[in-house]
Amino acid sequence: MSGQSFSGGLVAALGVIGGKWKPLIITELHRRPLRFGELRRSLPGVSEKVLSQQLREMELDGVVDREVCLSIPPLAVQYSLTELGLTLHESLLPLAAWGEQHELRMLAPSG
């Protein structure tokens, strides 16, 4: 793999998962499909506005599916990972393992 294609692929991947919340959203949705409120409760600290924006971006990127459930009153929206989102989750696993392995080092004050 050439350096150019590696960096191009990396830029593309980071464009889809960029930001604090997207990898965490992917992890939560990998467990099971969730309604907006359930997802928000599973991510302490995320605002409604940010979560909504991140989900919209991920839907446009083809990573998340948004399904309106008409049969459940009141109207409910459920989010789940697409096939592309499932493959993205798999690619995050080695990164999470690296973070766990080096967490103490990364959190230690430098100097």
N, C-alpha and C positions, 0 to 999 in steps of 0.2 A: 504494500500500500504506500503510495507516495505521500510526502508531507502535505502537499496541496490538497489531496482528496481527504486525508485525515482531518485537516483543519476545517475544510468545508463541511464535512459530516459533523464535526464537533460543533461548529457554529449553528448548523441546522438543528441539532439535538438540543443545544442550550437555548435556542430560540423557543423551543416548545416547552421546556421545563424550567426556563429562567424564572427567578424570583423565589421568595421564601416559601410560598404556599403550594405551588403546583406539584412538587414531588410528594408533599404530604397529602394532597387531595388524591393523587394517583394511588398512594398507599391505602388510604381509607376506602376508595372505591374498588380496589382490588379485593378487599374482604367481602364486599357485597354491594349491590346497588343501594343508594341512599336518597332520601328526600332532602331538600335543601336544608331544612331545620335540623335534621339528624346529622348531616354533614357539618353544619356550622357548630353544633354542640361537640362534635368529635374533634374539632380544631380550635381549642381555646386560644383566644387572642385575635382571631381573624374577624374583621368587621363584615357586616352584610354586604356592603358596597364592594369591598375587595374580593370576597368570595364570589359574588355574582359576576364581577368582571373577569376573574380568573377562569371560572367555568365557561363563560361566553367565549373567551379566547381559546380554551381547550376544545370546545365544541367546533369552532371554526378550523382548528388544526386537525380535526378528525380523531382526537384522542378520547373525547367524552361524548356520550350519547345522552341527549335530553329527551325524556319521554313524558308526555302529558298523559296522565291517567284520568280519563274521563269517567271511568266507572266508579271512582272513589270520591264521594262528596265529602268535604269541599274539593274543588279541583286541586289535584296534586301533581307535582312535577318530580320525577325520579331521575337520578343521574347514575350512569354506569360507564364502565370502560368499554371502548370499542376493541376490536381485534388489534388495531394499531396501539391503543392504550395498553393492552395486555402485554404486547411486546416491549413497549416502553417501560412498563413496570419491571419486567425481567432485566432490562438493561440497568435499572437503578439498583438492583440487588448488590452487584459488586461494589458500587460506589458507597452504599450504606455499610457494607462490610469494611471497606477501607476506613470510613469515618469512625466506626466503632473501634477499629484497631488503633487508630491514631488520635482518638478524641482527647485524651489527657494531654497529649503533646500540643494539640491545636489550641486547647483552652488555657494552657499555661502562659503566664505573662512572659513576653519576650524581653530579653535584655540581659 
